[in-house]
């Protein structure tokens, strides 16, 4: 009865125990289980909670009768000062000891121009800037402690509690079963249904409790609304509420989106250049000209089921190809090679500034090696002496490591091979259905008059194959995620950082092949190994009747553009739907009972319990999504200059969708520290280097830029350079009577205008000698000249871009000089204040020991002087 009265007095948004004093730092939930397994769960909970009490945590249980569903218990956890101080010392958590008195240098002019994009100062900087030092329980009076209850912010408190929960055993002392340890294991076996820290209030209105910060409300009001898309992000508030790891993700995402603006503008200019030069396209004019393109008969694109066709039927695709296949494309490919270097170098500087501002300068040395994964401590039964700490620590034998690594590598290679096999299947589909599309469109030519000029068999095949490929990508992605997590768990990484890095590399290699294999095929393989009429090349070495694919008559570049747009845009649209709609639907369904009973008290822990859980790998998927997008806009940008613009528009939405999702749809994540974006930085560097190579090859081998330049300067008719006659020059001749029977089209497939007695030759895209020549159908000298020009272009472009990249990287220091100076200044001041503190403490001790009179002997004076000299040396 008393608990019901206390609950009625409590605010719905209370984050305190029933006494209204002790703050709830963490909540565990569980349900009754009347089965035999339920008795085991009850026993585990009793042992686990007893051990939590021994550690010093304070617990309070909410009975199931008081929950909105009538069956869930909630265990509330409070961490008293002594426990917080002890573990803050163990974890070397940095805390303030003096307000930072180093003046910040901010340009007033920049501030004036950026005013419309800025947020209120109280939101951007929710607390003063302090000098910080690792917490020491023996120097309590050294730190700025006004109130012990509020000295450690909620994000630090829940981080400490989770550290305890992850290592607390649930076995009886007489059993000593060391495998039974940690909240993660208890969640997996169903002993507890959820474990989470609390949000501080509802997101749409501030808390009525004056002691509550209402930071969640401020985040929603100033950050998570879409119409705030033009405003800067409150990174310090994000870091304070969610921790540094999530804060640095949003800092990177915001910086990446900002840098995309420049790439999008230049890409748009290149696209506009293609539009303005639309009518100056001489080779497209020749294709569309009935007197030129209308008189050129092209050889069949497939065996038996494809007939002869006229070149002017590709008029539309030729014009479309010129939008992207022009001189501006070459400029943009070089620009993006330099842009990606500027992006990575400026991000390093931004990251260094955040490391300083968020007290992460020495984080890796202090934290990462200290925090072994509980799973590693549990599963590694062997012990050995650590040469540095001189303490016994768990380790995994080298033979076990090698066996696990080999199994892991084999699994990854198998799945990558599975992707390649599925891609070959899509290629076979393209080859098989091309003839079917040609036949259908021929039979229904009268019905398709309106769209017949726009939808060619090549385009229909390309679009449907791209859509099928996208579906296969998403299915394989769904399956592989589970496999990657399983094999990474099997490897038993030592630290959380090592676990994330291993999983990151596995997932990225798989996703790289999964998302980019189709684009690599279209860019570098399709249409390159087709042979020529009478001697075509077939899939599987001639064991099938599937002829290797030829490029669309408009060129392979327009097909690469189509493939890129479908996969990139499809992934972004699907990703945003999945990120926003799915959590909202789950939360709507989960809270339906509470909505049906408005008279019941829907407490803060029940509200958060009904939200979606933010898993330990939640942030990993956010990074993966953006890095895959980064690959699309860098590796294949020469084929589609508007890719950065699409990415920019997506990311403007992505920032707010992620903010909305974190603030409204997910439980509050456990705060975690990170001083960088981790292994993703090396992956971005690798993609940046590879992008220079791929774009050089796309311009050289996929586009028609080099053959046109060679014709313009070396093979043009007359005395002055001109593009007139290029189309006729780029098409080789084949004698129709020389077609083998299996290549010859069925008579019913030929168009009505085709008369074999009059039309004796057909044309195909290649540079070969004509029939009757002593070297008929072998490559002409022009082919070798073009090949040499392509190789020369690749070498020149790569060297120019790489030289500029390395020069820019050398010119831009990773850490701004101002930040270096501030770090040195802060370290100096820390040493000075620590020295003064120790001297004052020594004087006080001497004063107390000598009845209030300070009397120092020679040894004590020498010790104090030696301490001062050491401080100055440091």
C-alpha positions in Angstrom: 0.0 0.0 0.0 2.8 2.4 0.9 4.6 1.8 -2.4 1.3 2.6 -4.3 1.1 5.9 -2.3 4.7 6.7 -3.1 4.2 5.9 -6.7 1.2 8.2 -6.9 3.2 11.1 -5.5 6.0 10.5 -8.0 6.1 12.5 -11.3 5.8 10.4 -14.4 9.2 11.6 -15.5 10.9 10.9 -12.2 14.4 9.6 -12.5 14.8 9.1 -8.7 14.1 6.3 -6.2 10.9 6.6 -4.2 12.7 8.8 -1.6 13.2 11.5 -4.4 16.9 11.8 -3.5 18.8 8.9 -5.0 19.1 9.1 -8.7 18.3 6.0 -10.9 21.5 5.2 -12.8 20.4 2.0 -14.5 17.3 -0.2 -14.8 17.0 -3.9 -15.3 13.7 -5.6 -16.2 12.5 -9.1 -16.0 9.3 -11.1 -16.1 8.0 -14.1 -14.0 8.6 -17.5 -15.5 6.7 -20.3 -13.9 8.6 -23.1 -15.8 11.5 -25.1 -14.5 13.8 -22.8 -16.3 12.2 -19.9 -14.5 13.5 -21.3 -11.1 17.0 -21.2 -12.5 16.5 -17.6 -13.7 15.2 -16.6 -10.2 18.3 -18.2 -8.6 20.6 -16.4 -11.0 18.9 -13.1 -10.2 19.2 -13.6 -6.5 22.9 -14.3 -6.7 23.6 -11.5 -9.2 21.7 -8.9 -7.1 23.3 -10.1 -3.9 26.7 -9.5 -5.5 25.6 -6.1 -6.8 24.8 -5.2 -3.2 28.2 -6.5 -2.0 29.8 -4.1 -4.5 28.0 -1.2 -2.9 25.2 -0.6 -5.4 21.7 0.3 -4.0 18.7 -1.5 -5.5 15.0 -0.8 -5.5 12.3 -3.1 -7.2 9.1 -2.0 -8.8 6.5 -4.9 -8.5 4.9 -6.2 -11.6 1.5 -5.1 -10.4 2.6 -1.5 -10.8 3.8 -1.9 -14.4 1.5 -1.1 -17.4 1.5 -4.7 -18.7 1.1 -6.2 -15.2 3.9 -8.8 -15.6 7.2 -6.9 -15.8 9.4 -6.2 -12.8 11.8 -3.2 -12.8 15.0 -3.2 -10.8 16.3 0.3 -10.3 20.0 0.8 -9.5 21.6 3.8 -7.7 25.4 4.2 -7.4 26.5 5.9 -4.1 29.5 8.3 -4.0 31.9 5.7 -2.6 31.3 3.3 -5.5 31.5 6.1 -8.1 34.8 7.4 -6.6 36.3 4.0 -6.5 35.5 3.1 -10.1 36.3 6.5 -11.4 39.8 6.0 -10.0 40.0 2.5 -11.5 38.9 3.8 -14.9 41.0 6.9 -14.8 38.0 9.1 -15.6 39.1 12.7 -16.2 37.3 15.3 -14.0 37.6 19.1 -13.7 40.0 20.7 -11.2 40.1 24.3 -12.5 38.1 26.4 -15.0 40.1 26.8 -18.3 41.5 30.3 -18.4 43.2 30.0 -21.9 41.3 32.4 -24.2 39.7 30.9 -27.2 40.4 32.5 -30.6 37.3 33.0 -32.6 36.9 35.1 -35.7 34.2 37.7 -35.2 33.7 38.0 -38.9 33.0 34.3 -39.2 30.7 34.5 -36.2 28.7 37.3 -37.8 28.2 35.4 -41.1 27.4 32.1 -39.3 24.8 33.6 -36.9 21.7 32.3 -38.8 23.2 28.7 -38.6 24.2 28.9 -34.9 22.3 27.6 -31.8 22.0 29.4 -28.4 25.3 29.3 -26.5 23.6 27.4 -23.6 22.9 24.6 -26.0 26.2 24.6 -27.8 28.2 24.8 -24.6 26.1 23.4 -21.8 28.9 23.6 -19.3 32.1 25.6 -18.8 35.5 24.5 -20.2 37.7 23.0 -17.5 41.2 21.8 -17.0 40.8 18.1 -16.2 42.9 15.4 -14.6 42.4 11.6 -14.0 40.3 11.2 -10.9 42.2 10.2 -7.7 40.2 9.0 -4.8 43.0 10.1 -2.4 43.0 13.7 -3.7 39.3 14.5 -3.4 39.9 18.1 -2.3 42.0 18.8 -5.5 39.0 18.6 -7.8 36.1 21.0 -8.2 33.5 19.1 -6.2 30.5 21.3 -5.3 28.0 18.5 -4.9 29.0 14.8 -4.8 25.6 13.8 -6.2 26.0 15.9 -9.4 29.8 15.8 -9.7 29.7 12.9 -12.1 27.2 13.5 -15.0 24.6 10.8 -15.8 26.5 9.6 -18.8 29.6 8.9 -16.6 27.4 7.3 -13.9 25.8 4.9 -16.3 29.1 4.0 -17.8 30.5 3.1 -14.4 27.4 1.0 -13.6 27.6 -0.9 -16.9 31.3 -1.6 -16.2 30.2 -3.2 -12.9 27.3 -5.1 -14.4 29.4 -6.5 -17.2 31.8 -8.1 -14.7 29.6 -9.0 -11.8 29.3 -12.8 -11.3 26.1 -14.7 -10.6 27.5 -17.9 -9.2 27.6 -19.0 -5.6 30.9 -18.6 -3.8 31.3 -22.4 -3.3 30.9 -23.1 -7.0 33.3 -20.5 -8.5 32.0 -21.1 -12.0 33.8 -18.2 -13.6 31.9 -18.6 -16.9 28.8 -17.3 -15.1 29.5 -13.6 -15.2 28.1 -10.4 -16.6 24.8 -8.8 -17.6 25.3 -9.6 -21.2 25.1 -13.3 -20.5 22.1 -12.9 -18.3 20.3 -11.0 -21.1 21.2 -13.7 -23.6 19.7 -16.5 -21.4 16.6 -14.5 -20.6 17.2 -14.0 -16.9 16.7 -10.3 -17.5 14.8 -8.9 -20.5 16.4 -5.5 -20.7 19.2 -3.4 -19.2 19.4 0.4 -19.9 20.1 3.8 -18.4 17.2 6.3 -18.3 16.4 9.2 -20.5 16.1 12.3 -18.3 12.6 13.4 -19.5 10.1 13.1 -22.2 11.5 14.4 -25.5 8.6 16.7 -26.3 8.5 18.6 -23.0 10.9 19.4 -20.3 10.8 17.7 -16.9 8.9 19.4 -14.1 11.6 18.4 -11.7 14.0 21.3 -11.2 16.9 18.9 -10.4 16.5 17.2 -13.8 18.6 18.7 -16.7 16.0 18.0 -19.5 18.9 17.5 -21.9 16.8 15.1 -24.0 14.2 17.8 -24.6 16.9 20.3 -25.6 18.3 17.8 -28.1 14.9 17.2 -29.6 14.1 20.9 -29.8 17.3 22.2 -31.3 18.7 19.1 -33.1 16.3 16.3 -33.9 13.7 18.2 -35.8 14.1 18.1 -39.6 13.4 21.9 -40.0 16.6 22.5 -38.1 18.6 20.9 -40.9 20.4 24.2 -41.6 21.6 24.7 -38.0 24.8 23.4 -36.6 24.8 20.4 -34.4 25.1 20.8 -30.6 28.1 18.4 -30.4 29.0 19.2 -26.8 25.5 18.5 -25.6 25.4 15.3 -27.7 28.7 14.3 -26.1 27.5 15.1 -22.6 24.2 13.2 -23.0 25.3 10.2 -25.1 29.1 10.0 -24.5 32.1 10.7 -26.7 31.6 7.7 -29.0 28.3 8.8 -30.3 29.4 12.4 -30.2 32.3 11.8 -32.5 30.1 9.9 -35.0 27.8 12.9 -35.4 30.8 15.2 -35.6 32.2 13.1 -38.4 28.8 12.8 -40.2 28.3 16.6 -40.0 31.8 17.3 -41.3 31.4 14.8 -44.1 28.1 16.4 -45.1 29.7 19.9 -45.0 32.5 18.8 -47.3 30.1 17.1 -49.7 28.7 20.6 -50.4 31.8 21.6 -52.3 31.9 18.3 -54.3 28.2 18.6 -55.1 28.6 22.2 -56.4 31.5 21.2 -58.7 29.6 18.1 -59.8 26.5 20.1 -60.6 28.6 22.6 -62.7 30.1 19.7 -64.7 26.6 18.3 -65.3 25.4 21.8 -66.4 28.4 22.0 -68.7 27.2 18.7 -70.3 23.7 20.3 -70.8 25.1 23.4 -72.4 27.3 21.4 -74.8 24.3 19.2 -75.6 23.8 20.7 -79.1 27.5 20.8 -79.9 27.8 17.0 -79.8 28.9 16.2 -83.4 29.0 12.4 -83.0 25.5 12.3 -81.6 24.3 14.5 -84.5 25.9 12.0 -86.9 24.1 9.1 -85.2 20.7 10.8 -85.3 21.2 12.1 -88.8 19.1 9.9 -91.2 21.7 10.4 -93.9 24.5 9.0 -91.7 23.2 7.0 -88.7 20.1 6.0 -90.7 22.3 4.4 -93.4 24.6 2.4 -91.1 23.5 -1.2 -90.5 24.7 -2.7 -87.3 25.6 -6.4 -86.7 23.2 -8.4 -84.4 23.8 -8.0 -80.6 22.9 -11.7 -79.9 22.7 -15.0 -81.7 19.7 -16.1 -83.6 17.0 -14.0 -81.8 18.5 -10.6 -82.6 18.3 -9.1 -86.1 20.2 -6.3 -87.8 19.5 -2.8 -86.7 20.3 0.8 -87.7 22.6 3.1 -85.7 20.1 5.9 -85.5 17.9 3.8 -83.2 20.4 4.7 -80.4 20.0 8.4 -80.9 18.5 9.1 -77.5 21.0 7.0 -75.5 23.8 8.8 -77.4 22.6 12.2 -76.3 22.1 11.0 -72.7 25.6 9.6 -72.6 27.1 12.9 -73.6 25.6 14.5 -70.4 28.2 12.5 -68.4 30.8 11.6 -71.0 32.5 14.9 -71.7 35.6 16.9 -70.9 34.0 18.1 -67.6 34.0 14.5 -66.4 37.8 14.3 -66.6 38.2 17.5 -64.7 35.7 16.3 -62.0 37.5 12.9 -61.6 40.8 14.8 -60.9 39.0 17.2 -58.6 37.5 14.4 -56.6 40.9 12.8 -56.1 42.1 16.1 -54.5 38.8 16.6 -52.6 39.0 13.3 -50.9 42.5 14.2 -49.6 41.3 17.5 -48.3 38.4 15.9 -46.6 40.5 13.3 -44.8 43.2 15.8 -43.8 40.8 18.4 -42.5 38.9 15.7 -40.7 42.1 14.7 -38.9 42.5 18.4 -37.7 38.9 18.5 -36.6 39.3 15.2 -34.8 42.4 16.5 -33.0 40.5 19.5 -31.9 37.7 17.4 -30.5 40.2 15.1 -28.8 41.5 18.1 -26.9 38.1 19.7 -26.1 36.6 16.4 -25.0 39.7 15.2 -22.9 40.6 12.3 -25.1 44.2 13.1 -25.9 45.6 10.2 -23.8 42.5 8.1 -24.0 43.8 5.1 -25.8 46.7 4.5 -23.5 44.6 5.0 -20.4 41.5 3.1 -21.3 41.7 0.6 -24.1 44.2 -1.8 -22.6 42.6 -1.5 -19.2 39.1 -2.7 -20.3 39.3 -6.3 -21.3 36.1 -7.7 -22.7 34.3 -9.8 -20.1 34.0 -12.6 -22.7 37.8 -12.7 -23.1 38.3 -12.9 -19.4 35.7 -15.7 -19.1 36.7 -17.9 -22.1 40.5 -17.6 -21.8 41.3 -20.0 -19.1 45.1 -19.7 -19.6 47.1 -17.2 -17.5 50.5 -15.6 -18.1 52.6 -12.8 -16.6 52.2 -9.3 -18.1 55.7 -8.0 -18.5 54.5 -4.4 -18.0 52.1 -4.7 -15.1 53.8 -7.8 -13.6 50.4 -9.3 -13.0 48.8 -12.5 -14.2 46.4 -12.0 -17.1 44.2 -14.2 -19.3 45.5 -15.1 -22.7 44.6 -17.2 -25.8 47.2 -19.7 -26.9 48.7 -19.0 -30.3 47.6 -22.3 -31.8 44.0 -21.5 -30.9 44.3 -18.0 -32.3 45.6 -19.4 -35.7 42.9 -22.0 -35.9 40.2 -19.5 -35.2 41.7 -17.0 -37.7 41.9 -19.6 -40.5 38.2 -20.6 -39.9 37.2 -16.9 -39.9 39.1 -16.1 -43.1 37.7 -19.2 -44.9 34.2 -18.2 -43.9 34.7 -14.6 -45.2 36.2 -15.8 -48.5 33.3 -18.3 -49.0 30.7 -15.5 -48.6 32.6 -13.2 -51.0 32.7 -16.1 -53.5 28.9 -16.5 -53.0 28.5 -12.8 -54.0 30.6 -13.2 -57.1 28.6 -16.3 -58.0 25.3 -14.4 -57.6 26.7 -11.6 -59.8 27.6 -14.2 -62.5 24.0 -15.4 -62.3 22.8 -11.8 -62.9 25.1 -11.6 -65.9 23.6 -14.8 -67.2 20.1 -13.3 -66.7 21.1 -10.2 -68.7 22.3 -12.4 -71.6 19.3 -14.7 -71.5 16.6 -12.1 -71.4 18.1 -9.6 -73.8 16.8 -11.6 -76.8 13.4 -12.0 -75.1 13.1 -8.2 -74.6 14.1 -7.6 -78.2 11.4 -10.1 -79.4 8.7 -8.7 -77.2 9.4 -5.1 -78.2 9.4 -6.1 -81.8 6.1 -7.9 -81.6 4.5 -5.0 -79.7 6.1 -2.2 -81.6 2.7 -0.6 -82.4 1.7 -0.6 -78.8 5.0 0.8 -77.6 5.3 3.7 -80.1 5.3 6.3 -77.3 8.1 4.8 -75.2 9.8 2.7 -77.9 12.4 5.4 -78.6 13.1 5.7 -74.9 13.1 2.1 -73.7 15.5 0.0 -75.7 16.1 -3.7 -75.1 19.5 -2.8 -73.7 18.0 -0.3 -71.2 15.2 -2.7 -70.2 17.7 -5.5 -69.5 20.1 -3.2 -67.7 17.3 -1.7 -65.4 15.7 -5.0 -64.5 19.1 -6.7 -63.9 20.1 -3.7 -61.6 16.9 -4.1 -59.6 17.5 -7.9 -59.2 21.1 -7.3 -58.2 19.9 -4.8 -55.6 17.5 -7.3 -54.1 20.3 -10.0 -54.0 22.6 -7.4 -52.3 20.1 -6.7 -49.5 19.3 -10.4 -48.9 23.0 -11.4 -48.7 23.7 -8.4 -46.5 21.0 -9.5 -44.1 22.4 -13.1 -43.9 26.1 -12.1 -43.7 25.6 -9.7 -40.7 24.7 -12.7 -38.5 27.7 -14.7 -39.8 30.2 -11.9 -39.3 29.1 -11.4 -35.7 29.3 -15.1 -35.1 32.8 -15.5 -36.4 34.1 -12.4 -34.7 32.7 -13.7 -31.4 34.5 -17.0 -32.1 37.8 -15.2 -32.4 37.5 -13.9 -28.8 39.1 -10.5 -29.3 40.8 -9.1 -26.3 39.4 -5.5 -26.0 36.3 -3.8 -27.2 38.4 -1.8 -29.6 39.9 -4.9 -31.1 36.4 -6.5 -31.4 35.0 -3.6 -33.2 38.0 -3.3 -35.6 37.8 -7.0 -36.5 34.1 -6.9 -37.1 34.5 -3.6 -39.1 37.1 -5.2 -41.5 35.0 -8.3 -42.0 31.8 -6.4 -42.7 33.5 -3.9 -45.0 35.3 -6.4 -47.2 32.0 -8.3 -47.6 30.0 -5.1 -48.3 32.7 -3.9 -50.7 32.2 -7.0 -52.8 28.5 -7.0 -52.3 27.7 -3.4 -53.3 30.5 -2.6 -55.7 30.9 -5.9 -57.7 28.2 -5.1 -60.2 29.6 -1.6 -60.8 33.1 -3.0 -61.3 31.7 -5.5 -63.8 29.9 -2.8 -65.9 32.9 -0.4 -65.6 35.8 -2.8 -66.4 34.6 -6.1 -67.8 31.3 -5.6 -69.8 31.9 -5.1 -73.5 35.7 -5.6 -73.2 35.9 -9.3 -74.1 33.2 -9.9 -76.7 35.3 -10.8 -79.7 33.9 -9.8 -83.1 31.3 -11.0 -85.6 32.0 -14.6 -86.6 34.3 -15.1 -83.7 32.4 -14.1 -80.6 33.5 -15.0 -77.0 31.1 -17.0 -74.9 30.6 -17.4 -71.1 32.3 -20.4 -69.5 34.7 -20.8 -72.3 32.1 -21.7 -75.0 30.4 -24.3 -72.9 27.2 -22.3 -73.1 25.3 -20.5 -75.9 25.4 -17.2 -73.8 27.5 -14.7 -75.7 29.5 -12.2 -73.6 27.6 -9.0 -73.1 28.2 -6.0 -75.3 27.9 -2.5 -74.1 24.8 -0.5 -74.9 25.3 1.2 -78.3 25.5 4.5 -76.4 28.5 3.2 -74.5 29.1 1.4 -71.2 29.4 4.7 -69.3 25.6 5.3 -69.4 25.0 1.7 -68.2 27.4 2.3 -65.3 25.5 5.5 -64.5 22.2 3.6 -64.4 23.7 0.8 -62.2 25.2 3.4 -59.8 22.0 5.4 -59.5 19.8 2.3 -58.9 22.1 0.7 -56.3 23.1 4.0 -54.5 19.6 5.6 -54.5 17.9 2.3 -53.7 20.2 1.7 -50.7 19.7 5.3 -49.4 15.9 5.2 -49.7 15.7 1.7 -48.2 18.1 2.7 -45.4 16.1 5.8 -44.4 12.9 3.8 -44.4 14.4 1.1 -42.3 16.0 3.5 -39.9 13.0 5.7 -39.3 9.8 3.7 -40.0 10.7 0.3 -38.5 11.7 1.6 -35.0 8.6 3.8 -35.0 6.3 0.9 -35.8 7.8 -1.3 -33.2 7.5 1.4 -30.5 3.9 2.2 -31.6 3.0 -1.5 -31.2 4.9 -1.9 -28.0 3.3 1.0 -26.2 -0.3 0.2 -27.3 -1.3 -1.1 -23.8 -0.1 2.1 -22.1 -2.1 4.2 -24.6 -5.2 2.2 -23.9 -4.9 2.8 -20.1 -4.2 6.6 -19.8 -5.3 6.4 -16.1 -2.3 4.2 -15.2 1.0 5.8 -14.2 3.3 5.4 -17.2 6.6 5.8 -15.4 9.9 7.0 -16.9 11.4 3.4 -16.8 8.3 1.9 -18.4 8.4 4.6 -21.2 12.0 3.8 -21.9 11.4 0.0 -21.7 8.9 0.3 -24.5 11.5 2.0 -26.8 13.9 0.1 -29.1 17.2 -1.2 -27.7 20.3 0.5 -29.1 22.7 -2.5 -29.5 26.4 -2.3 -29.1 26.8 -2.5 -32.9 24.2 0.1 -33.6 26.8 2.8 -34.3 28.8 0.3 -36.4 25.9 0.1 -38.9 25.6 3.9 -39.1 29.3 4.2 -40.0 29.0 1.3 -42.5 26.1 3.0 -44.3 28.1 6.2 -44.7 31.4 4.5 -45.7 29.6 2.5 -48.4 28.1 5.8 -49.7 31.6 7.3 -49.6 32.7 4.5 -51.9 30.0 5.2 -54.4 30.8 8.9 -54.7 34.5 8.4 -55.0 35.2 5.1 -56.8 32.7 5.7 -59.7 32.2 9.4 -59.6 33.6 9.8 -63.1 30.5 8.1 -64.5 28.0 10.2 -62.5 29.0 13.8 -61.4 25.7 14.2 -59.6 26.5 11.4 -57.1 27.9 13.8 -54.5 24.7 15.9 -54.8 22.5 12.9 -54.2 24.8 12.0 -51.2 24.5 15.5 -49.9 20.7 15.5 -50.0 20.6 12.1 -48.4 23.0 13.2 -45.6 21.1 16.3 -44.7 18.1 14.0 -44.1 20.3 11.3 -42.5 21.7 13.6 -39.8 18.2 14.6 -38.6 16.8 11.1 -39.0 19.6 9.7 -36.9 19.1 12.5 -34.4 15.4 11.9 -34.2 15.9 8.2 -33.9 18.4 8.5 -31.1 16.3 11.1 -29.2 12.8 9.6 -29.6 12.9 6.0 -30.7 15.8 4.4 -28.8 16.6 3.8 -25.2 19.4 5.8 -23.9 22.7 4.1 -25.0 25.3 3.3 -22.4 27.9 6.1 -22.7 31.2 5.0 -24.2 34.5 6.8 -25.0 36.2 6.9 -28.4 39.0 9.3 -29.5 38.5 8.7 -33.2 36.4 6.9 -35.8 38.6 3.9 -35.4 39.3 1.4 -38.2 36.9 3.4 -40.5 39.7 6.0 -40.9 42.0 3.5 -42.5 39.2 2.2 -44.7 38.5 5.7 -45.9 42.1 6.2 -46.8 42.2 2.9 -48.7 39.0 3.8 -50.6 40.5 7.3 -51.4 43.6 5.8 -52.9 41.7 3.2 -54.9 39.3 5.8 -56.2 42.1 7.6 -58.1 42.9 4.3 -59.9 39.2 3.4 -60.7 38.3 6.8 -62.0 41.4 6.9 -64.2 40.4 3.5 -65.7 36.8 4.6 -66.1 37.8 7.7 -68.1 40.3 5.7 -70.1 38.5 2.4 -70.8 34.8 2.9 -70.0 34.1 6.3 -71.5 34.8 7.3 -75.2 36.9 10.3 -74.2 40.3 8.9 -75.2 39.2 7.5 -78.6 37.6 10.8 -79.5 40.7 12.8 -78.5 42.9 10.5 -80.6 40.6 10.9 -83.6 40.5 14.7 -83.1 44.2 15.1 -83.1 45.5 12.2 -85.2 42.9 10.7 -87.5 40.6 13.6 -88.4 40.0 14.3 -92.1 41.4 17.4 -93.7 44.0 19.8 -92.3 42.2 21.2 -89.3 41.1 19.1 -86.2 37.4 18.2 -86.4 35.1 15.5 -85.0 33.2 15.1 -88.2 33.4 11.5 -89.5 34.2 10.1 -86.0 31.2 7.7 -85.9 32.2 6.1 -89.3 35.8 5.9 -88.1 34.9 4.1 -84.8 32.9 1.3 -86.5 34.5 -1.6 -88.2 33.1 -3.6 -91.1 32.0 -7.2 -91.3 31.0 -9.2 -94.4 27.5 -10.6 -93.7 28.1 -13.7 -95.9 30.9 -14.8 -93.6 28.5 -15.2 -90.5 28.6 -18.8 -89.2 25.2 -20.5 -89.0 24.9 -20.3 -85.2 25.6 -16.5 -85.3 23.3 -15.7 -88.2 19.9 -14.2 -87.1 16.7 -16.1 -87.9 15.0 -14.7 -91.0 11.9 -13.7 -89.0 14.1 -11.5 -86.7 15.3 -9.3 -89.4 13.6 -5.9 -90.0 11.4 -5.4 -93.1 14.0 -3.0 -94.6 16.7 -5.6 -94.5 17.6 -7.1 -97.9 20.6 -9.4 -97.8 21.2 -9.1 -101.6 21.6 -5.3 -101.3 23.1 -5.0 -97.8 26.2 -7.1 -97.8 28.1 -5.7 -94.7 27.3 -4.7 -91.2 29.2 -2.5 -88.7 30.4 -3.2 -85.1 32.2 -1.1 -82.4 35.9 -1.9 -82.7 39.0 -0.9 -84.5 39.8 -3.8 -86.9 40.8 -4.1 -90.6 37.9 -4.6 -93.1 37.2 -7.7 -95.1 39.6 -8.2 -98.1 42.5 -6.6 -96.2 45.6 -8.9 -95.8 45.1 -8.7 -92.0 41.3 -8.7 -92.1 39.5 -8.6 -88.7 42.7 -8.2 -86.7 43.2 -5.0 -84.7 44.3 -2.0 -86.8 47.1 0.4 -85.9 44.5 3.0 -84.7 43.5 0.5 -82.0 47.1 0.3 -80.6 47.4 4.1 -80.8 44.3 4.4 -78.7 45.4 1.8 -76.2 48.8 3.6 -75.8 46.9 6.8 -75.3 44.7 5.2 -72.6 47.6 3.8 -70.7 49.5 7.1 -70.9 46.4 8.9 -69.6 46.1 6.5 -66.6 49.8 7.0 -65.7 49.7 10.8 -66.1 46.4 11.2 -64.2 47.4 8.9 -61.4 50.8 10.5 -60.9 49.4 14.1 -61.1 46.6 13.3 -58.5 48.9 11.3 -56.2 51.6 14.0 -56.2 48.9 16.7 -55.4 47.4 14.4 -52.7 50.7 13.8 -51.0 51.7 17.4 -51.3 48.4 18.5 -49.7 48.7 15.9 -47.0 52.2 17.1 -46.2 51.2 20.8 -46.2 48.3 20.3 -43.8 49.4 19.2 -40.3 47.1 16.6 -38.6 47.0 18.6 -35.4 46.5 22.4 -35.6 49.3 24.4 -34.1 46.8 26.1 -31.7 45.7 22.8 -30.4 49.3 21.6 -29.9 50.0 24.8 -27.9 46.9 24.4 -25.8 47.7 20.7 -25.0 51.2 21.7 -23.9 49.9 24.6 -21.9 47.3 22.4 -20.2 49.9 19.7 -19.3 52.2 22.4 -17.9 49.4 23.9 -15.8 48.3 20.5 -14.5 51.8 19.8 -13.3 52.0 23.2 -11.7 48.7 22.9 -9.9 49.5 19.3 -8.8 52.8 20.5 -7.4 51.2 23.4 -5.5 48.6 21.0 -4.2 51.2 18.5 -2.9 53.3 21.3 -1.3 50.2 22.8 0.4 49.2 19.3 1.6 52.7 18.7 2.9 52.7 22.0 4.8 49.3 21.2 6.3 50.5 17.8 7.5 53.6 19.3 9.0 51.6 22.1 10.6 49.2 19.5 12.2 52.0 17.3 13.4 53.9 20.2 15.1 51.1 21.7 17.0 50.4 24.5 14.5 54.0 25.6 14.1 55.7 24.9 10.8 59.2 23.4 11.5 60.9 21.7 8.7 64.2 19.9 9.0 66.8 19.8 6.3 65.6 16.5 4.8 62.0 17.8 4.5 63.1 21.0 2.8 65.3 19.0 0.4 62.4 16.7 -0.4 60.1 19.7 -1.2 62.8 21.3 -3.4 63.4 18.0 -5.2 59.6 17.7 -5.8 59.7 21.2 -7.3 62.6 20.5 -9.6 61.0 17.3 -10.8 57.8 19.2 -11.6 59.7 21.7 -13.6 61.4 19.0 -15.6 58.1 17.4 -16.4 
